[in-house]
Amino acid sequence: MSATFGGRTGRQGKLSSWLRGRRPQEAPDDGSGREALLLAAAEAGLPIAPAAHPAPGYRCSCDRVGCPTPARHPVSFAWQTQSTTDRAQIERWARHQPQANFITATGMVNDVLDVPLEAGHEALERLLAAGVEVGPVAASDDGRLLFFTLTRGTPEDEDEWWPCELDCHPETMDEHPGLRWHCRGSYVLVPPAQLPGENKSVHWVRGPEHPLPDPLTLLETLTDACARHAGAEPDHANSAWPLGR
């Protein structure tokens, strides 16, 4: 697949510049835009729950000494059952916790394919140029691009479920520097979210109004891009997920 997109056209170059320079308008100071974006995510089917937020001194609002993921984790251990698309509940959270970030629990309705920023921009450019339905995409200023997709599913028979070596859970983030597949038991920040550091955030590149695609329609292109940026060739023959399924 990578050979198909080996050359850069003028159209692709312009698209790349547009993607890198564009940041959608997000929450204004009064918080109404933040709430609208959270409700839009919920209306798209993304179940969300409150998360921590940055505190002064590159700290986390949870006040845990040495928090390993400051402002990037849920505030409740019950985040999986707490996550909801209920409009009234989200409005209450947003208004009573004006600084809170929010996470979306993956593996219920949506999964997230999480890749390094440069590889993600390259893959997004190629996918759009090929006319592939990409779906919502968020950029995180800590160097990641998040592709929101339909979930792999939660079969009633656990024997029908098998793990993928790309699967990423909050406790295994460091083990997946390349492509991370957030599915059951994982979560990601949903825009708009603030990160520790000056003017760092998670924001939409393509908003939640775009339908969630099948993850397999994106996976090969994302894998190719990550492999090139890591200086390695992708091994589709031994992929952990059946690309041709």
N, C-alpha and C positions, 0 to 999 in steps of 0.2 A: 504493500500500500504506500509505503514511503516513496517508492520510485515514482509513483503517479504525481506526487507533489514535490518532486526534487527541485524544480526550477521555481524562481520567484518571479511573478509577473508584476507589472505596474499596478494592477488592481490589487494584488495581494499586499504590496508594499503600502499602498494607501490605506487599506483595511487595517494593517498592523499599526500604522501611525494613529489611526482613529481609535483603535482599541486601547492603545497605551496612553493616549492623552485624554480619554473620555472618562469622567466620573459623574454618574447621575446625581441629580439634586436629591439630598436626603434630609434628615430631620432638621427643621429650623429650631431656633432657640426656645420657642414656646412648647416644644414637645409634640405638637399635633402631627407633624410629619413623621416622627418616630412611631407614633401609635398607628398611623395610617399604613406605614410599611409593615409593621408587625401584623396588622389585620389582613393586609394583602397576602402575606405569606401563609397565614392561617386559611384564608379563603382558597388558596391554591392547594390546600390539603396538608401543609407542613405542620405537624403537631409541635408546639413550642412550650417552653417552661422557662422561668426566670433563672438567670445566671449571675455570677459575680461581676463586678466592674472594677476598673482601675482605682487605686488609691494613691495618694501622694508618695513619692519616693519609689516609684516602680513597684509598689506593693499591690496586694489584692485586697478587696473589700472583705474577704473572709477572715482576714487577720491571722491566718495560719502562718506560723513562722516558716519561712522558706517555701511558700506555696509553689509547687513545680509548674503550675499552669495559671499564673495570675490573670484574672478577669476572663478566663476561658472555660470555666466549669460551672455546672449547675449549683444552686444554693441548697438544694434538698437532695438527700440520698434517695428519695422516692421520685426522682425526675422522670423515670420511664412511665410510671402510672400517672404522674402529675401532668405530663405533656398533653396539650389539648389544642383543638381548633375552635373552641367555644368563644364566640366574640365577646360576650359579657365578661367572662373570666379574664380574657386577655386585656380588655379595657381596664378592669380593676387592677391587675398587676402593673400595667403601664402607668397608671395614674398614681398608684400608691408607692411605686418603686421607680421614681423618675430617672434614676441613674443606672438602673439594672440593665445588663445585657440579657439576651435571650438565646437559648440553644434550641435546635430542633433535634428531636430524638429520631435517629435513623433506624431503618429496618421495620418500620410500621407501614408507612405510605411511601416514603422516599429513602433512597440511599444517596451517598455523596462520594464522587470520585474526586480526590483531593491530590493535586499535583503541584510541583514547584512552579513558581510564577512564570518564568521564562518559557518553560516547556508548555505550560498551560496556554499562554498567549499564542505560541506557535500552533498548537493543536486546535485552538479555537478558530484561528484564521483559516486553517486548512478545512476544518469541518464546515464553516460558513461558506467558504468558496466552493465547496463541493455540494452545497445545497442540503446538507444534513440538518435535521431538526435537532438543535442542541439543547434547548430548554434553559432554565435559569442558571446563571453563573455568577458567583460572588468572588471578589478579590479581597484577600487579607493582606494588610500591610506588613505582616511578618513574613511575607514571601511565598504565599500559596494562592492557587486558584481553585475554586470549589465548583464542580459540575454537579448539579442536582438532577437526579434521575429517579425513575420508578425503582421500587425496592426489588430485591431478588426474591422476596416473598418469605412468608412464615408458614410453612406447611404444617398441617395438623400432625402428620406422621414425621417424627424427628428423623427417622431413617432416610427420609427423602432429602434431608439437608446435609450438605457437605461443606466444609470450610474451604476457603480460598487463601492462598498464601499472601494475598494482598489485603486480606481483612485487617482492619485497624480498629482497635478499641482505645479508649483514653489512656490506659496504662501501657499501651504498646506503641505510642506515637513515635518515640525515638528509634524504634526498630524499622520504621518505614520512611526513610528519607526521600524515596522516590514517590511512586504512585501509592496512595492509601485508599482503600475501599471501606468506607464507613457503612456498616450494615447493622445487624442486630447487636444491641448492647453498646452502641457507640452514639456519638452526637457531634455536632459542629455548631459554632456560633452562626446565628442567622442575622443578616443585616436589618437595621443598622446596629453595629456594636463597636464599642471603643476598646482599644488595646492599650496596654501600658506604653508610655513614650509619647512624645509630642506629636499631636495630630495623626495618630495611627488608628486605623479603623478597619472594620469589615464592611464592605459596601457592594451593592449590586453592580455588575457589569451588564447583565441581562436580567431583567426583573422577573418576579414570580408569575407574571401574566403569561409567560411562555410555558406550554404544556411540558410535563415531565417526560423525557424520552426513555426508551429501553436502554439500560447501561451498556448492553453489548454493541449498540450502534456507535458508541463513542470509544469503547475500550481499546481497540487496536490502534487508533490514531493517537490516543493519549499514551499508550505504552511505547509506541514508536518515538514520540517526541521526548518522553522521559529518558529513553535509552540513548538518544542522540545527545541530549544535554549531559548525560552521565558518561558519555564516551564509550558506550557499549552498544552492541547490536541486540535488538529484541529477539527473544527465543519463543516464537509463537508455537513451535512444535511441542514444547514442554510447558505451555502456559497452564496456570493453575485453574483457569476457567475455560470452558469449551467455547471458543470464539465462534465456531461454526454452528452452534446449536440454534 
